[in-house]
């Protein structure tokens, strides 16, 4: 069966082939689709292609290195510039960049023995990747798109030893990544893009033990959360084994988020994906084996109180929660995590919202309801009163009647 590049608008009529030939590593930069054709398929060497989604707008950009053994790596976009590595398949690996033209597809750095772009990242317009040369093992490198600006970031495991730095993930104003050295083992690191600003973020397992485990040759994956400075990963300590952790790029903000398997037994979470206000992943425990799981992953409100602690619209959200007081699964909803600033009784309300709301409080661990309301008195707004202790965290879900959505306002006040 022939393989082709296809395009679809989500309908059968709007799904059609664009260009014949198996392409890989599809990446969009500045609205243009870039892809790779293998040396075997291309006939003269691995080639960079681009497409605007039409047959006539799909063309080969360049064959960086000719030869039947040549290959190109994963394509990575950094602020409008496409980066990739190219190799003749025998000796040298080169870092390349492209602006989508043959003349603008040029080598950036030559002389490297290896470049791993699969888990590359970007910060401040720099590309960060794992590379190696004749002097250093697998270490973190950075590039600004010039030969002089493509340098070793830090020799974390000094000399020819390998730190295997990878999984570069943007968290706020820094990158977090995974790396190994003899003093700390495999742990979470952080960088501001400078050698002096590249340090161990936290030792989950103090000493040479590994706080982060690699399974065989499989690299670690960090899931960066786009709308907040957070990343999710599988981390381990002696007390709880390998469980679900999160980081905000600081030591105090790096902690175990959930313990799926009790005690030192590991649930070994993996395959993270976020959909709306939920985090999905695979994990195992003694009762259920290894199965798909999800956790509420709402926006953090902290300890704030007031008439409008959160505002927005549920019309762009997903219908993920079924309120226990409405039995409704069709209306989109928005969830938030709130921590009580003190012990006492608090009122949670959607007063001021622009549609027929429902409101539910739930426990973040068990998911059990702590209070639910559809309509309050003669209004279409909702209100729940709950007594809590200082430091207690609640999940607050703003939902709607039947399929309704709209602008919402969430208020929280403490009763005298």
N, C-alpha and C positions, 0 to 999 in steps of 0.2 A: 504494500500500500504506500502510495506517495504521501510524503509529509509536506505540509505547507503552513505558512503564516496565515491565520484567519483573523477576521474582525467581526465584532458583534455589537449590536445595540440592545441586546437582550430579547430580541424577537427572532423567530425562525426566518422571516423574510429579510431581516437585517443582518443575518449571519452568512458570511461568504468568504472564500479564500482571497487573500491579497497577493501572495507570492509563493511560488513553489520552492520547496527546499526546507530541510529541518534547521531551524534557528534556535539558539539557546541564549540564556542570560539576558532576557528582555528587560530593559531599563528605560524609563522616560526622563529626559532632561530638557527643561525649557520647552515642553510640549512636543518634543520629537522622540520617537521610539528608536532606541538603538538595540542592536542584537549582534550575535556572533554566528558566523558560518564556519564550520570546522574545515581544516585543511583537506581532509578526505573529500568532503562534499564540494568544496570550492575548487579543488583541482590544482591551484597554484600556491596555496598557503591559507592559514586561518585568516578570515577577513572580518572587518567591522562593517556592518550595514546600518542603514537608517531608514525610517518610514514615517510618512504622515498618515498612514492608514489607507492609502489608495495604491493600486498597482503601479500607476505611473509615478507616484511619489515614493516608491520603494527602490532603493539603489545601494550599490556597494560604495562605501566611503573610501576604504583603503585596505590593502594587504600589508600590514606593518613589517612582517618578516616572511619572505618567501620560503617555501620548502614544505615537503610532505609531512615533516615532523613538527612544524611550528604549531603553536597554540596561543590563544588569548584567554585571559582570566575573566572572572566576574567583573561586570561593568559597574562603576560607582560614580554617582553624580555629586559634585561639591560646588554649590553656588553657581550653577550654570556651566561648569566644566566637567567633561566626562573623563574619568581616569580608568585605566586598565593596565594589566601587565601583559607583555608579549615575550615569547621565548622561541628559540630555534629548536627546542626539544633536546638539546645536547649540553650546552655549556652555559651561556649567559641568559639572564632574565633582565628585562628592561621595564621601567615604568614609563607609560605613555599617557598623553592627554589628547583630547580632540574637541574641536568646536563644531564638528559636523561636516567639515570640508576636508578634502584630501590634503591640501596645503597646510591646514590647521591641525592635522593629525600627526603629531611629532613625538619623538622620544624625549622624556624629561630627565631620566637618570639611567645610566648604563653601568655595567660592572657588578651588579648584584647577582648572588647565586640563587636567591629565591625571593619571591614576593607572594604573600598570601592575602588575597583581597576579599575572600569570602566573608570575613568578619571585620571589615574595615569600618571606619567611622569618620566623622568630620567635626571640626570645632574651629571657630574664628576663621573660616575659609581655608583651613588646612585639612589635608587628607591624612589620616592615621591608619597604618597597616602594619602587619607583621612581615619583616624581611630578614635577610641574612646576607652576610658578605664573608670574605675570606678570614676576617679577624673575629667576628662575633657570630654567635649562634642565632637562633630565632629570637628576635628582639623587636620592640616597638620602634617604628620609624614614623616620621612626619614629612609632608611635602607641601610647599606652597605653589607647586606647578613649575618650579625652576630647578635646574641642576644644583645650583648653590644652596637652594632652600630645601633640598631633599636630604635629610640627615637622620642619623640615629637619634632617637629621642632620649633613650637612657639604656645603658648596658646593665639591665636588672640582675641577671645572672652573669657575673663578670667573666670575660674571656670567651672561649668557644662554647661554653655551656648555654643551654636554652632556657629562656624564661617562658617561651611559648605564649607571649602576650597576644591576646585576641579578645573578641567580643567587645569592641570599642562602642560604647553606648553613650549618647549625649544625655546628661542629667543636669539641668540648669546651666550654669556657666562652666561646667567641667565635663570631662569624659571619664567614665568609669570603665574598667576593663579587668580581665583576669590575667594573672601572671604568676610565675613561680620563681622563687629563689631558695637557696639552702636554709637561710635563717628563718623564713616564714612559711615555707611550703607554698602550695597553690592557694592564693587569697585574692581578695578584691582590692584593686588599686584605683587611684584617681590621678588625673593630670589636668593642669591648666594649659598644657602645650609646651611647657619648658622643662628642662632636665631637673632643676631644683624643685619645681612644683609637681613632680611625678613621685608619688609616695604610696605606701600601703595605706589603704583607707581604713580597714579594720581587720584585726586577726580574729576570725570566728573560732579558730582552733589555735591557741597560743603556741609558739615555738615552731618547729619544722613540720608539724602535722598539717594536713590539708583541710582548709575550711571550705574549699570548693573542689569537688571531685570531677575528674574527667573519666568517662566510661570508655576504656580502650583508647582509640584514637579520635573519638568523637569530641569535638570542641564544645565548650560551655556556651549556652545562649542566655543573654540578658534581654528582657523585654522592656524597651523604653516606652514610657507612657507619654503620648504626644501632648496632652493638654495640661500636664502638671510635671514638675521636676522629680520624677520617680522612675525607678527601674525595678523589675521583678526578676528573681533568679533563685536557683536551688543552692542553698548554703547549709553547712553542717557544723555542729559542735558535739562535744562528747555527751552532753546531757540529753539531746533530742535527736541525734542523727541528722540525716539530710532532709530538710524540710523547706517550706516556702518562706523566702526572705524578701524584704524590700529595702531599697536605699534611696535617700534623697541627695546623695553625694557627700554627706557628712558622716562622721563616726557615730554621733548620737542619733542620727536619723537612719541608721542601718540596723535592722532588727528582724527577728523571726516574726513573720506575719501570721502564720498559722502552723499548728502542729497536727498533722493529719493522722499519723501513727504515734500513739502514746509512748513515752519513754524514749530510750535510746534507739528504738527501732526506726529505720528510715522509711519514709513514704516515697522518697526520690521523685519529686515532682518534675515534670518536663512538658514540652509541647505547649507553651503558654500562648494564649490568645485572648485579647480583650474584645468584648462585644458590648457596647453600651455601658451599663453600670455593673457588669459582671466580668470576672476573670475566669477563663476556662483553662483547664490543664489536665494532664494525666498524673495519677498518684495511686499508691497502693497502701492498704492496711490489712490486718489479719481477718477482719470481718468481711471485706468486700473484694479483696484481691486488687489488682491494678485496673482501674476503671476511670472513665472521664469524670471530672469533678468541676464544680464552680464555686466561687466565693463572691459575695457582694463586694464590689469595688467602687464605692461611691466617692464623690468629692468630699474632701475633709473640710469641715467648717470650724474645727477647733472648739473653743469654749465660748464663742461669740453668742451674745443675746441681743435682741432688738426687734423692731417691727418689720425689718426686711433683711434677714441674715443671708437670704439667697433669693435671686430673682432670675427669671429666664422664661423659656417656652418649652413645653413638652412636645410640641409639634415636630421637632427635629429628633426626638428620642425614640426609643424602641419600647414595645409592650413586653416588658420582662417580668413584672411583678403582678401577682393576683392578690389584691387587698382582701383580707379575711372578712371584711364587713360588706363587700360588694360582689364578691365572686366574679369579678370582671377580668378577662384576659385580653381584651381588645384595645383598650386605651393605652397610649404611650405614657411612660412614667419617668421620673427623675428621682434619684436616691442620693442621700447625703449622710455622712457620718458626723455625729456631734458628741462632744464630751462635756459632761456636766462640770461647770466651774466650781460648784459647791453643792452640798446636800440640800435638798428641799423639793418643793413641788413646782413644776414648770408647766406652762401652757404652750402647746405647739399649734399654730393656726395658719390657714391659707387665706385669711382675711385680706381683701384687696386684690385677689386673683381675678382673672377675666373670664373664667369658665367654671363649669360644674366640677369641682374637685372632690377627691377623697384623700385621706391622709392616714398613714399607718406608721407606727413605731414598732421596731423589731429588735431582737437581740442579735448582735453581730456574729456570735459564735453558733448558737443553735438555730437561728433564723426564726424562732418563735415570736408570735405577735405580743407586743407589750401595750397595745391599744390601737383601735382603729375607729374612724368616723367618716361617714359619707357627707351628710348635711347637718349643720348646726342651727337649731331653732328654725327660723323661717328663711334662712339664707341657703345658697348653694355652695357655701364655703364650708370648710371642715375644721374641727378643733379637737385635740386630744390633750388631756391633763394627765401627767405622770409624776410620781414621786421617785426621785433618783438619789444616789449617793455621789459624793464628790469623786470625780475621775471616772465615773461610769460612762461608757460609750453606747450610744443608740444609733440605729440606722433609721433614718426618716425618709419615707417614700411619698412623694406627691404624685397622685394618680388622677384619673378622670372617670366620669360616668360613661358607661358603654364605650363608644369610640372617641369620646370628646378629648380635645387637647386645647392648649392655649397658653396665654401668658400667666405665670404664677408668681406669687409672692409668699415666701415662708417666713413667719415670725415666731420668735421664741421669747417668752417673758417668764420671770420668776414671780410666783405669788408671795405676798408678804408673809 
